[in-house]
């Protein structure tokens, strides 16, 4: 089986503004939605990249490599 595409990908970080600037400036992604200080959704062709503030993650994710 070969992967033919992705619906979405999630990226976690401590500075949502810097994350957004990086993905917009470097990859040319288009911001399409945001929850101020928590998430930003970027259009990547027919897919989406969702940026999350690390500090907004529930403590249940404490052992996750993303947090």
N, C-alpha and C positions, 0 to 999 in steps of 0.2 A: 504494500500500500504506500502510495506517495502522498505527501501533503500538498494540496493545491492552493492553499491560502490560510489565512488566519482571520478570525472575526475581530478579535481584540487582544491587546497585550497590556499588562499592568506594570507600572514602574513606581517604586516607592523611594522617597528621598526626604531629607530634612528641610530642603528649601524649595518649595513648589514654584516660586518665581524663577529661580535659576534653572530648574528642570524645564519649565515651559520655554524660557528663552533659548536654551540649548536645542530642544527639539524643533522649535520654530526656525531659529537661525541656521542651524547646521543641516537639518533634514527638510526644511521647508514645509513642515506640517502646519495645518490650519486649526486654530482653536475654534471649537464649535459649542462648548458648554463649560461651565465652571460652577463650583460651589466655593465661594470665597474662602481662601485659607485652608482648603481641604482637598479639593480635586480639580483637575483640568482634563477635559476630553479633547483630544486632537485627532483630526481626520488624517488618515494615511491611506490615500486612494479609497478603496472600498472597505478598508479596515479602520480601526480606532486604536489609539494609544491612550491609556488612561493613567494620568499621573496622580499619585496619592501622597499626601503628607505623612511621613512615617509616624509622627506623634499622634495622629488621629486613629491609628490602628487599635482595635480592642486588645486588651492584655492577653487574650487567648492565643494571640499570634506571637507571643514573646519568644518562643523557641523556633520560630520560622526564620530561614536564612534572610528573608526580606525585612526583618525587624529586629 
